[in-house]
């Protein structure tokens, strides 16, 4: 079975937060979501929404642009929010400890192209695009995600 694609339009940040909350309910340790798209397309807003929904409170969720990785303790398993924009070579990913995190944590990865061949093969890819009046998110879902995404209600 191959990856399937689906799209959803998000009218504003509130819609992005609702979408992120719905996705958060489907996640468990070992899941990775690759967040693609240009600056300002909603990747960080989505990650913030997932993290807050998983934790159950309005956690301060800064962009990890300069720290590269922010971790959050969730009773069900840690959440790693990564912004790989500043990495220059895929070998730098190993230095961050992502290889283990992919197995044990929920990983939200911005700028996943920096992973190269180290991207988990069963990761869900969400591509964010900015349009005139909204944002469009395209899902590229490998087989491991397809059944779970049928349960997604936004």
CORJODA-V179185 format. One record per residue. N is the residue number from 1. RES is the residue in one letter. SS is DSSP state (h for helix, s for strand, l for the rest). PHI is phi in degrees with one decimal (NA if undefined). OMEGA is omega as a letter, one per 30 degrees, with the letter a starting at -180 (NA if undefined). Layout:
n:res:ss:phi:omega
N:RES:SS:PHI:OMEGA
N:RES:SS:PHI:OMEGA
This chain:
n:res:ss:phi:omega
1:X:l:NA:a
2:X:l:-102.6:l
3:X:l:-66.3:l
4:X:s:-114.6:a
5:X:s:-119.9:l
6:X:s:-147.1:l
7:X:s:-128.3:l
8:X:s:-142.2:l
9:X:s:-94.9:l
10:X:s:-120.3:a
11:X:l:-70.1:a
12:X:l:-162.4:a
13:X:h:-64.5:l
14:X:h:-63.5:l
15:X:h:-66.6:l
16:X:h:-63.3:l
17:X:h:-64.5:l
18:X:h:-62.5:l
19:X:h:-61.3:l
20:X:h:-62.0:l
21:X:h:-63.5:l
22:X:h:-64.3:l
23:X:h:-66.0:a
24:X:h:-57.0:a
25:X:l:-67.5:a
26:X:l:-93.4:a
27:X:l:-90.6:l
28:X:l:-148.1:a
29:X:l:-51.9:a
30:X:l:99.7:l
31:X:l:-87.4:l
32:X:s:-127.8:l
33:X:s:-116.5:l
34:X:s:-93.6:a
35:X:s:-107.1:a
36:X:s:-107.6:l
37:X:l:136.2:a
38:X:l:-72.2:l
39:X:l:-57.4:l
40:X:l:86.5:a
41:X:l:-86.5:l
42:X:l:114.3:a
43:X:h:-61.8:a
44:X:h:-68.5:l
45:X:h:-62.7:l
46:X:h:-62.7:a
47:X:h:-59.0:l
48:X:h:-58.2:l
49:X:h:-63.6:l
50:X:h:-63.1:a
51:X:h:-61.7:a
52:X:h:-63.8:l
53:X:h:-65.7:l
54:X:h:-66.3:a
55:X:h:-79.0:l
56:X:l:86.1:l
57:X:l:-151.1:a
58:X:l:-82.9:l
59:X:l:-60.5:l
60:X:l:-70.2:a
61:X:l:-123.6:l
62:X:l:-74.5:l
63:X:l:-67.2:l
64:X:l:-85.8:a
65:X:l:-55.5:a
66:X:l:-93.7:l
67:X:l:-86.3:a
68:X:l:74.0:a
69:X:s:-137.4:l
70:X:s:-120.2:l
71:X:s:-113.6:a
72:X:s:-132.1:l
73:X:l:-86.2:l
74:X:l:-111.3:a
75:X:l:-53.9:l
76:X:l:-86.6:a
77:X:l:144.0:a
78:X:l:-61.5:l
79:X:s:-116.7:l
80:X:s:-110.5:l
81:X:s:-109.9:a
82:X:s:-121.5:l
83:X:s:-121.7:a
84:X:l:-95.0:a
85:X:l:-52.1:a
86:X:l:-83.2:l
87:X:l:-71.9:a
88:X:l:-110.3:a
89:X:l:-149.9:a
90:X:l:-56.8:l
91:X:h:-60.9:l
92:X:h:-66.5:l
93:X:h:-61.4:a
94:X:h:-62.0:l
95:X:h:-68.2:a
96:X:h:-80.9:a
97:X:l:85.3:a
98:X:h:-66.6:a
99:X:h:-55.9:l
100:X:h:-72.9:a
101:X:h:-59.9:l
102:X:h:-59.3:a
103:X:h:-90.4:a
104:X:h:-117.9:a
105:X:l:-127.7:l
106:X:s:-86.8:a
107:X:s:-116.0:l
108:X:s:-113.3:a
109:X:s:-115.8:l
110:X:s:-87.6:a
111:X:l:59.9:a
112:X:h:-69.0:l
113:X:h:-59.6:a
114:X:h:-70.3:l
115:X:h:-73.1:a
116:X:h:59.1:a
117:X:h:-74.5:a
118:X:h:-85.6:l
119:X:l:-67.8:l
120:X:l:-60.8:a
121:X:l:-65.1:a
122:X:l:-98.2:l
123:X:l:-71.3:l
124:X:s:-86.4:l
125:X:s:-106.0:l
126:X:s:-114.8:l
127:X:s:-107.1:a
128:X:s:-97.2:l
129:X:s:-132.9:l
130:X:s:-95.0:l
131:X:l:-116.3:a
132:X:l:-56.5:a
133:X:l:-115.8:a
134:X:l:-164.1:l
135:X:s:-115.9:l
136:X:s:-114.1:l
137:X:s:-113.4:l
138:X:s:-107.5:l
139:X:s:-94.4:l
140:X:s:-117.0:a
141:X:s:-109.6:l
142:X:l:-69.2:a
143:X:h:-51.6:a
144:X:h:-60.8:a
145:X:h:-99.0:a
146:X:h:-59.3:l
147:X:h:-66.1:l
148:X:h:-62.1:a
149:X:h:-69.3:l
150:X:h:-68.4:l
151:X:l:-88.9:a
152:X:l:-77.2:l
153:X:l:-122.7:a
154:X:l:-107.3:NA
